[in-house]
Amino acid sequence: MRIRTDDEVYRVDAVWLGPPKATFPFRARYVAWGVGTVVFLLVLTVLRNLGVGLFWSFAWGLVATIAITMVICSRISHERPLGAVLTMWVRELNSPRETTSGAGGAVSAAGVRVRAELPRRDQRGSDRRRAKTARRAEEARRRARAARTANPPAAPRGTGYARNTRNREGSGVRTP
């Protein structure tokens, strides 16, 4: 089952194929004829101001007009008419841009302050906490050392192995 949309209405462009019984070998929408005329006049004006001869400015103007008109008309459709494209183009040109150039000039060492003494690091809260923790750890180590020297550990009984050692072999796998 096919669902028919109303796209066929828009697929039919307003196309002028030429005079009756002498049609052009190409299709051009009415909007393309209008855009092409304006573009041709602009291109011809630019080429003549550049000093190109009349024949060559006309020939290259025709080629440039066809190319530019094709580019412009490829952006135009029934959903985006010529007026909307021109408005978008003008707004794009006039929109504010981020400044990418840096402010300032050349850099020199003259602006760098030099002090005779080295800067010292301030004792901040995290440094104080670290120092307090280090003092507590050192005190705990000192107490542990003192307890070990006062009560030496007893020698292990039996075969010389610790009591909680377990057999590492299991299910036919031997460990080195």
Secondary structure, 3 states (H helix, E strand, C coil): CCCCCCHHHHHCCCECCCCCCCCCCCCCEHHHHHHHHHHHHHHHHHHHHCCCCHHHHHHHHHHHHHHHHHHHHHCCCCCCCHHHHHHHHHHHHHCCCCCCCCCCCCCCHHHCCCCCCCCCCCCCHHHHHHHHHHHHHHHHHHHHHHHHHHCCCCCCCCCCCCCCCCCCCECCECCC
